[in-house]
């Protein structure tokens, strides 16, 4: 029969003896069932047996018993809370995927100056200016970095401004379908500066991230998906 010595009767404190018994119980449980954790019922059963076998002349103090019971309750509470968080995360991810499915076929604004134009259409984007510009110049380049078109959008105040390109080159010819880049520059403090541009892209499909729980969007013309959380704006239907 396994017994627990009263506090002070051996070199180990009651809590140390209790910990040793728990570890031994865990090892036996692993061999028998292959499980690697004890449940609260196991702890309570072990504690009951230990209390029944303690030295009646040197019983365990109430504060030690309460502390140990509180420890068991805390461990069990954390375990249940982790399970609940896991279920909540799955539910939120599923809800996000359901909401994101309504974006299929719509345009979203993404933090990329490169996007895709259709064969008969153009491209649109957005630029944020931290200061006013006397003349905001827009450059259109192809995938090779070749300049195809420039146009002046005039004076602009600080803030967000929409950019629209009709898809034509300097001669008015419609350019073929493909990936193009929009760049914005202007004079600021007597020096030419470039500003970050975001562009609109069409959503082809929605998928869940690989093990990350993130909702991802497959966009037309992009090999890699974008996170739903990276979308800056949803275009109008």
SULRA-V660104 format. One record per residue. RES is the residue in three letters. PSI is psi in whole degrees, -180 to 180 (none if undefined). OMEGA is omega in whole degrees, -180 to 180 (* if undefined). D_LAST is the distance of its C-alpha to the last C-alpha in Angstrom with 1 decimal. Layout:
BEGIN
RES_PSI_OMEGA_D_LAST ; RES_PSI_OMEGA_D_LAST
END
This chain:
BEGIN
UNK_136_178_75.9 ; UNK_136_-180_73.6 ; UNK_158_176_74.4 ; UNK_125_180_73.2 ; UNK_151_176_75.8 ; UNK_155_-180_75.9 ; UNK_129_179_74.6 ; UNK_-12_-180_77.4 ; UNK_-19_178_79.3 ; UNK_-179_-179_77.8 ; UNK_-13_-178_76.3 ; UNK_143_175_72.7 ; UNK_169_180_71.1 ; UNK_-44_-179_69.8 ; UNK_-37_178_66.1 ; UNK_-42_178_67.1 ; UNK_-41_179_68.8 ; UNK_-42_178_65.9 ; UNK_-41_179_63.5 ; UNK_-40_178_65.9 ; UNK_-38_179_66.0 ; UNK_-44_180_62.2 ; UNK_-41_179_62.0 ; UNK_-41_178_64.7 ; UNK_-40_180_62.9 ; UNK_-42_179_59.7 ; UNK_-42_179_61.5 ; UNK_-38_179_63.2 ; UNK_-39_179_59.9 ; UNK_-40_-179_58.3 ; UNK_-37_-176_61.2 ; UNK_-41_-173_61.1 ; UNK_-15_-177_57.4 ; UNK_0_178_55.6 ; UNK_150_-175_53.6 ; UNK_21_177_53.4 ; UNK_151_177_53.0 ; UNK_147_176_55.0 ; UNK_169_-178_53.6 ; UNK_-34_179_54.7 ; UNK_-37_178_57.1 ; UNK_-42_180_58.9 ; UNK_-44_-178_59.3 ; UNK_-41_178_60.7 ; UNK_-43_179_63.1 ; UNK_-43_-179_64.3 ; UNK_-40_179_64.8 ; UNK_-44_179_66.7 ; UNK_-39_-179_69.1 ; UNK_-41_179_69.6 ; UNK_-36_180_70.5 ; UNK_-25_-176_72.9 ; UNK_8_-178_74.7 ; UNK_164_179_74.9 ; UNK_116_-178_78.3 ; UNK_-22_-180_79.2 ; UNK_-17_179_81.2 ; UNK_65_-177_78.3 ; UNK_162_178_75.2 ; UNK_139_-179_71.8 ; UNK_153_180_70.8 ; UNK_-37_-178_68.3 ; UNK_-35_178_66.2 ; UNK_-41_180_65.9 ; UNK_-45_-179_65.0 ; UNK_-41_180_62.3 ; UNK_-41_-179_60.9 ; UNK_-41_178_60.8 ; UNK_-40_178_59.2 ; UNK_-37_179_56.6 ; UNK_-43_178_55.9 ; UNK_-45_-179_55.5 ; UNK_-38_-180_53.1 ; UNK_-46_180_51.0 ; UNK_-45_-180_50.8 ; UNK_-39_179_49.7 ; UNK_-42_179_47.2 ; UNK_-41_180_45.6 ; UNK_-45_180_45.4 ; UNK_-38_-180_43.7 ; UNK_-39_177_41.3 ; UNK_-40_178_40.3 ; UNK_-42_-180_39.7 ; UNK_-39_177_37.5 ; UNK_-38_178_35.5 ; UNK_-43_178_35.0 ; UNK_-40_179_33.7 ; UNK_-41_180_31.4 ; UNK_-41_179_30.0 ; UNK_-41_180_29.3 ; UNK_-42_180_27.7 ; UNK_-40_179_25.4 ; UNK_-43_179_24.5 ; UNK_-40_179_23.7 ; UNK_-41_177_21.5 ; UNK_-42_-180_19.6 ; UNK_-39_179_19.2 ; UNK_-43_179_18.0 ; UNK_-39_-178_15.3 ; UNK_-24_-179_14.4 ; UNK_-24_179_14.1 ; UNK_-9_-179_10.7 ; UNK_-13_-178_9.5 ; UNK_127_-179_10.8 ; UNK_-5_-179_9.0 ; UNK_163_178_6.6 ; UNK_138_177_8.2 ; UNK_149_179_10.7 ; UNK_125_-177_13.4 ; UNK_155_-180_16.8 ; UNK_66_179_20.4 ; UNK_132_180_21.2 ; UNK_-6_180_22.0 ; UNK_136_177_21.8 ; UNK_-168_-175_18.8 ; UNK_135_173_18.3 ; UNK_148_177_17.6 ; UNK_173_-176_17.3 ; UNK_-34_-177_20.3 ; UNK_4_-177_19.0 ; UNK_-173_-180_16.5 ; UNK_-149_-179_17.0 ; UNK_156_177_16.0 ; UNK_153_180_14.8 ; UNK_-172_-179_16.3 ; UNK_140_177_17.7 ; UNK_142_177_21.4 ; UNK_121_-180_23.3 ; UNK_124_179_26.6 ; UNK_-12_-177_29.4 ; UNK_161_-178_31.4 ; UNK_149_177_31.2 ; UNK_140_177_31.5 ; UNK_-34_177_33.2 ; UNK_119_179_31.3 ; UNK_115_-178_28.4 ; UNK_134_179_28.7 ; UNK_132_178_26.0 ; UNK_140_177_27.4 ; UNK_124_-179_25.8 ; UNK_153_175_27.7 ; UNK_-175_-176_27.7 ; UNK_-25_180_28.5 ; UNK_0_-180_32.2 ; UNK_10_-180_31.8 ; UNK_131_180_32.6 ; UNK_125_-178_31.5 ; UNK_-28_-175_29.5 ; UNK_142_171_28.3 ; UNK_144_175_28.8 ; UNK_148_-176_27.6 ; UNK_125_-180_28.4 ; UNK_8_175_25.8 ; UNK_-167_-179_28.7 ; UNK_139_-179_29.7 ; UNK_141_177_27.3 ; UNK_166_176_27.9 ; UNK_146_-180_27.6 ; UNK_-166_-178_24.2 ; UNK_139_-180_20.8 ; UNK_133_179_19.8 ; UNK_140_178_17.0 ; UNK_133_177_18.3 ; UNK_126_177_17.2 ; UNK_132_-175_19.3 ; UNK_0_177_19.3 ; UNK_9_-177_20.8 ; UNK_158_178_24.2 ; UNK_-171_-177_27.6 ; UNK_-28_-177_30.2 ; UNK_0_-180_31.5 ; UNK_10_179_28.2 ; UNK_136_179_28.0 ; UNK_125_-180_24.7 ; UNK_153_-177_25.1 ; UNK_164_177_24.7 ; UNK_142_180_21.9 ; UNK_-172_-179_22.7 ; UNK_132_180_22.7 ; UNK_158_-178_23.1 ; UNK_134_176_23.8 ; UNK_131_178_23.1 ; UNK_143_-179_25.9 ; UNK_134_179_26.6 ; UNK_162_179_30.1 ; UNK_166_179_32.1 ; UNK_126_178_35.5 ; UNK_115_-178_36.1 ; UNK_31_-179_39.7 ; UNK_0_179_41.0 ; UNK_148_179_39.5 ; UNK_130_180_36.6 ; UNK_150_174_34.0 ; UNK_149_-177_30.9 ; UNK_149_-178_27.9 ; UNK_136_-180_25.5 ; UNK_137_172_22.1 ; UNK_148_-178_19.0 ; UNK_162_178_16.6 ; UNK_142_177_13.1 ; UNK_151_-178_13.3 ; UNK_137_-179_11.5 ; UNK_122_178_12.3 ; UNK_-42_-177_14.7 ; UNK_169_-180_16.2 ; UNK_140_178_17.5 ; UNK_162_177_21.2 ; UNK_144_-180_23.8 ; UNK_155_-179_26.0 ; UNK_92_177_29.5 ; UNK_-9_-177_31.5 ; UNK_-16_-179_29.8 ; UNK_1_-180_27.6 ; UNK_144_175_24.6 ; UNK_128_-176_21.2 ; UNK_151_179_20.3 ; UNK_128_171_17.4 ; UNK_120_-176_18.2 ; UNK_146_180_16.4 ; UNK_127_177_16.8 ; UNK_-1_-180_20.0 ; UNK_133_-180_21.4 ; UNK_-33_-178_24.4 ; UNK_142_-180_24.3 ; UNK_161_177_21.6 ; UNK_147_175_20.3 ; UNK_143_176_20.8 ; UNK_-34_-179_17.9 ; UNK_-16_179_20.0 ; UNK_-12_-178_19.8 ; UNK_129_-178_16.0 ; UNK_-30_-176_16.0 ; UNK_148_175_12.4 ; UNK_127_-179_9.0 ; UNK_161_179_6.5 ; UNK_151_-180_3.8 ; UNK_none_*_0.0
END
